[in-house]
Amino acid sequence: MNGFFVTGTDTGVGKTIISCGLAAVLKAERMDFGVFKPLLSGISRDHPESDTSLLKKMSQTSLSHEEITPFEFKEPLAPYVAGKLEGKVIGIEDVLHRWEMIKGKHQYFIVEGAGGISVPLGEDFLVSDLVKALQLPILIVARANLGTVNHIFLTVQYAKSLGLRIAGIVINGISDHPDIAEKTNPKLIEELCGVPIVGITPKLKDLSSENIKKMVKDHVDVRFLKNQMEVGR
């Protein structure tokens, strides 16, 4: 299977926005992309404003909400914690079973995790365990402001220690008037991490589908990411 696993340095950094924009741009290039966000907390997958709904809409996949997100939890917590509160214990084999049911329906997939790379998703497995099982290259989404260098460096080092392949980093949410940290972070991150920054995206005020797609098309090196998929085949 070819595609990407989109993870973040934290929660709320814009993983879904970047995932959706990539799916829309690649779909426009006539690539057969599906989406998979196996665990969702804090909102129903069928809610029109859920990550699942946005991913489905922008990828134009025929997959159902349940196929895209087979496991949902009420509380806005790490999936493992939210699941325990409801008496639901999800193992990695449960997620992989759902993956096997859909992976043949598209040629490529964008898979999105929850929070950062070491967030617990279920009993005895983290986001990183799922990445390793799916064998997809990672696209790391990070915030732009002061403190992000530490979060990105730790994420990259952890991924490398597990032998995971990193396709690149997207720094998301640059201000209209960037401060000195936002201006200097990209060069420092590439120097420290040895991983390419494939996008520096602005902070969107209007999160319409059109704006998200245009942002990714204009500010993310989609051609480079496509080449990364070919390298990993």
Stockholm file with secondary structure:
# STOCKHOLM 1.0

chainA/1-233         MNGFFVTGTDTGVGKTIISCGLAAVLKAERMDFGVFKPLLSGISRDHPESDTSLLKKMSQTSLSHEEITPFEFKEPLAPYVAGKLEGKVIGIEDVLHRWEMIKGKHQYFIVEGAGGISVPLGEDFLVSDLVKALQLPILIVARANLGTVNHIFLTVQYAKSLGLRIAGIVINGISDHPDIAEKTNPKLIEELCGVPIVGITPKLKDLSSENIKKMVKDHVDVRFLKNQMEVGR
#=GR chainA/1-233 SS CEEEEEEESSTTSSHHHHHHHHHHHHHHTTCCEEEECCEEESSCTTSTTSHHHHHHHHHTCCCCHHHHCCEEESSSSCHHHHHHHTTCCCCHHHHHHHHHHHGGGCSEEEEEEEEETTCEEETTEEHHHHHHHHTCCEEEEEECSTTHHHHHHHHHHHHHHTTCCEEEEEEEEECSSCCHHHHHHHHHHHHHHCCCEEEEEECCSSCCHHHHHHHHHHHBCHHHHHHHHHHTC
#=GC SS_cons         CEEEEEEESSTTSSHHHHHHHHHHHHHHTTCCEEEECCEEESSCTTSTTSHHHHHHHHHTCCCCHHHHCCEEESSSSCHHHHHHHTTCCCCHHHHHHHHHHHGGGCSEEEEEEEEETTCEEETTEEHHHHHHHHTCCEEEEEECSTTHHHHHHHHHHHHHHTTCCEEEEEEEEECSSCCHHHHHHHHHHHHHHCCCEEEEEECCSSCCHHHHHHHHHHHBCHHHHHHHHHHTC
//
